[in-house]
Amino acid sequence: MIDQHMLESPAPKLPIRFRRDLQYNAGNRCSQLLSRNMEHRVLDDVAPTSVGHLIAYGNCTASELIRQVTTDGTSVLAVADLLDQLYAAGMIEEDLDDSFAWQTGSPVTALSSGSG
């Protein structure tokens, strides 16, 4: 049953974003995701552009994000691997039903003032 309904990686045609219960805080080459009871640190050093920052905004698909981040020659495989790791760890939103978007507010308010 689980194998039939769960994707192994982010859906290719849907926006990629962090779970709505996680607060994203940008850092220098390392991002922090805070849930109610846990703190997750994500090494975000595969590209000069912060992958976490782009995911936090949630306005592009995984393939669009990879294209944006790899324009300077960054390894496509490294970025795809980071996305797969985040997805496998349960950090990426799977239910993209925006009817509950009011619960988390604007993605901009979820971003810290730190640079990524």
HUTATA-V5571 format. One line per field, one symbol per residue. ss: DSSP state (H for helix, E for strand, L for the rest). phi: phi as a letter, one per 30 degrees, with the letter a starting at -180 (. if undefined). burial: I if it has 24 or more other ideal C-beta (glycine too) atoms within 12 Angstrom, else O. A space follows every 10 residues. Layout:
ss: ???
phi: ???
burial: ???
//
This chain:
ss: LHHHHLLLLL LLLLELLELL LLEEELLLLE EEEELLLLEE EEELLLLLLL HHHHHHHLLL EHHHHHHHHL LLLLLHHHHH HHHHHHHHLL LELLLLLHHH HHHLLLHHHH LLLLLL
phi: .dddccddbe ddccecaded dcccbdbdib cbcccebbbc cbdcbdaddd dedddddicb dddddddddc dcjedddddd dddddddddi dcdcccdddc dddcideddd ddddcc
burial: OOOOOOOOOI OOOIIIIIII OIIIIIIOOO IIIOOOOOOI OIOIOIIOII IIIIIIIIOI IIOIIIOIII OOOIOOOOII OIIOOIIOOO IIIIOOOOOO OOOOOOIOOI IOOOOI
//
